[in-house]
């Protein structure tokens, strides 16, 4: 596992990881997602990275009028899913926020002409906390949630670049967690064990290979028919924000990969400078 420099402030680490509700308690889903959860915990982000704060971008926070950043002192834990076992609704993830960092990155974004505002609406939806539950299980590291929009990938990358500049000025050491699934065809879900979907897996691997090769421009311009076939969650908005924030100096590494219920990708990719 790659070493992470201990002295550098600014953005020190990046992680793209799945956020499916079955990760909250894989035992309730016949063990589906247990390997993914184990890999996330094994990354040992709190001790390896030692972040002062975690930025988290979830595909479930979609803002219609520009980007939004939560500036609350304690972002609420939102159970924004329906029809799942009762036990999932009893799980709470109650991390503190970081209003100073949130305002700083918004100020930098607005200085660059980006439509972005702070807010105390929304909070930590399951697209954020189902992942953070394993990445930072103690919930004592401040977390700053941020939204995605309908704007193109290029706008998400530009917003990420503004975030990088703001964090560099903050004097803080920050980890960036973006969540979602590259393949996200909920209409093909198969809870009986997962019917193989080789075409989807092939397209998903093509996208993963572009990420691992740091060919982010090719990712932006990926074949639209193939893209629509696998229907990436949130159009990979969270990932594009993080890629803009990380730049080209962070080396991606595929930590683990599996497909849940036949059509939902569970790739974990970490980025280390």
N, C-alpha and C positions, 0 to 999 in steps of 0.2 A: 504494500500500500504506500502511495506517494507521501513523502514528508511535506508538511505545510509550514512555511516559514513562520516563526513565532513572533518576530518583531514587527512585521509589516502591519500598518493600519490601512484603512480603506477596505474595499471588498477583498476578502481573503479566501473565499470558497464559494463554489456554486454547486447546486444539486437539482437535477430534474428527476422527479419521482412520481409514482402513481398516487391516487387519492381515493380509490374506490371504498365505499362503506365497509366491504368485507375485511379491509385491513384493520378496522377498529377492533374486531374480535373474530379472527378467522375461524375459530372453533365453532361459531354459530353457522358457518357456511361450509361445513365439512372439511375444514382445513384450507380452503381456497385462499391464497394470499399469505399463508404462514411463512413460506420461504422468502417472499418479498419483504414481509415485516422483519424477519430475522436479519436479512441483509441490511435493511435500513438501520436497525439497532446496532449492527456490527460496525457501521461506519464511525460510530463513536464521535459524532460531530462536536458535542460539548467539550470533550477532552482533547480531541485532535486539533480543532480549530480555535477553541476558546473565544468565541465571538462575544462582543459586547451587546450585539443585537442581531436579530434575524429578520431580513426582509422576506416576505412570502407573497407570491403572486398566484392566485387561484383562478381557474377558469370559471368558477361558480360566481365570482363577483364580476358582473358585467355592467358597466356604467354606460349610459346612453350618450351623455354629454361630456366627453373628455375623460381623462384618467382621474381616479380618486385614490387618496391615500388616507388610511385611518390614523387619526391623531389622538385617539382616546388613551387614557391612562391604563385602561384594562379592557381590551377589545372583547366583546361578548362572544361566548361559544355558541354558535348557531347550529341547530340540528336541522339542516335544510334538506332532508330526505324523507321519504314517505314509504310506508308499507314494509318496514324492516322489523326485525325482532325488538321487543321492548327494551332489552338490555342495552342496545346501542344508544338509546335516548337518555340513559342514565349516566353515560360517560361524559365527563366534563374536562375541558382543557382550558385552564384559566391562567394564561401567561400575562405578565404586565405588558404595557405598550411602551413606546418611546416617542412622546410628542415632539421633543426637540429635533430628533432625527427626521421625523415625518415632515415637519415644517421646513426643515433645511432642504430636503430633496424637492419639495414642491416649489420652494422659492427658486431653486436652480432651474427647474423645468419651466417655470413661467418666465424666467429671465431669457430663456432660449425660445420663447414663443410657443411653448407646448401648452395645450389646454389641459390644465391639471389643477385640482383643488384638494385641500384637506377636508375631512369630514369625520363626524362621529357616528354616521349611519353605518349600517352593516356590521362587520366585525370579522371573526374567524369562522368562516363556513367550513363544512366538512372537507371541502376541497383543499383547505389549509390544515385543519387540525387532525384529520385522519392520518396525514403524513407526519406532522410535527409530533404526534403522539409517540412515534417511534424514533424520530430524528432528534428530538429534544424532550425526552419523556418527563423530566423533572418540572417542566413548565416554569422555570425560574429565569430564563433568558428573555429579555424584552423582545416582543414581536411587533413588526409594523406590516399590516396587511395592505395590499394594493390591488386595484382592479385591472381588468382588461377592457378593451372597447372594440367596436366594429371597424376601427381604423385599420389600414393595411399593415402588414408585417413591418414595413419600413418605418412607420410611425412608432411601433412598439420598440424597435431597435433604437430609434433616436431618443425615445424616453429613457431607455436603459442607459444610454450614453450620458444623459443628464444626471441620472442617479449615480453613476460612477463618479462623476465630477463632484457631486455634493457629498458623497460618502468620504471621498479623499480629503475634503475640507473639514470633515466633522471631527477628525482625530479618533474616530472609533474603528474598531475591527469588526467587520460585518460579514455574516454568511448570507447568501441569497438562495432561497429555496423556491423553485417554481414547480408546479404540479400539473398532472394530467396524464392522459394516455394518448400515445401516437395513433394507435388503432382504437376507435371508440364507436363501434357499430352496435348500439344498444338494440337495434331491431333484429340482430342476429344472435342475441344471448341464448345460451343453452345451459340451463342449470343442472341438466342431467349428467354432466361430465365433460361437456365441451366437444361439439362436433368440429373436426379439423377444418381450418380455413387457410389452406396453403397460399392462396392468392393474396389474402390480406397480410399474412406473415411475410411474404416476399416484399410487398410494398413497404411494410413497416421496417423491414431490414434495410431497404434502400434509403429510407429517411434516416435511420440510425447511423448508417455508414457515412452519410453526408455530415452528420453532426460530429462523428468521431474524426472525420478528416478535416473538420473546421471549414467546410465549404458552405458557409452560411448564406452567401449570395445564391448559390444553387438551391439551397433549401427554400429561400424566399420565392424562387421561380420554379419550384418543383411542378412536374406535370399535373395539371389541375384535375384531369380525369382520375388519375391514380389517387390524388389527394382526397377527392370526394368519395372514392371507393372505400377508403379506410376512415374517413371523417374524423380527423384529429380533434381531440377535445379542445374547445376554445380556439380552434384554428392555430393552436400552439402559441397563442398570445403570451401566456406566462413565460414560455421558453424564450420567445423573441425578446421580451423585456430583459430577461436575465442575460441573454447572449450580448445584447447591447451594453449591459452593465459590466460584463466580464471582458469584452473585447477579444482579441485574438491571442492573448498571451496565456490564457488558461487552457491546459491540456485536458480534453475530455477522456473519460474512461468508462466503458460499459461495466457496471458492477454486477448486474443480474438482468435476466430477461425471462419472462414467462407470459403466457396468454391466459387470462381468466375467462371462464364461461364461454370459450370458443371465439370471442370477438373483441375482447378488451385487452389491450397491451399493457404490460406491467414493467416496462423497461425502467431501470435505474441507471442514471448517468451522472457521475460526479465530475467536477471541473476543478483542477488544482493548478495553481501558478508554479 
